[in-house]
Amino acid sequence: MKKIQTPLTEKTIKTLKSGDEILLSGIIYTARDSAHKRIVSNLKKIPFNLKGSVIYYTGPTPAKSGHIIGSCGPTSSYRMDKYTPELLKHGLKATIGKGKRSKEVIEAMKKYKAVYLAATGGIGALLSKCVKKAVIIAFPELGCEAIYKLEVKNMPLIVINDNYGNDLYEKNDIK
């Protein structure tokens, strides 16, 4: 497994290949449908720097007593596809979710040197153990769709789409 650290650089992105298993550590941000709509409609006022950033498509559940965060499994990525090329254009280097991406997103990843990472669905409770710190930084009124700043350590992920246009799902004929 490759260990990678945020913020992501173009040099790091170029070393990642479709099918690589990685352990991601550092700061990542959560955002789902509603947050993406707000971010893209006002890119000058987003609460974090997109350059080198990673967005995780998750809506964490409330934390149980003594826990940092509740379950935080991935959601279907295709719902963010209409927003993703614009975010990649402004420096976003990786997204984390589940499921296939559109051809437009794959082309934008090639153009802007970015990757799509998959987290295994159904293991949200296990993934929450990788979160060392969680703070809502924007849109608290959206509840679980608020933007969280997460500090993660050794989050297990798989590179689905690399910046060369390779697609693990296509390679393995996954529909």
Secondary structure, DSSP 8 states (H G I E B T S, - for coil): -EEEESS--HHHHHH--TT-EEEEEEEEEE--HHHHHHHHHTGGG-SS--TT-EEE--------TT-S-------BGGGGTTTHHHHHHTT--EEEEBS---HHHHHHHHHHT-EEEE--TT-HHHHHTTEEEEEEEE-GGGGGGSEEEEEEEEEEEEEEE-TTS-BHHHHTT--
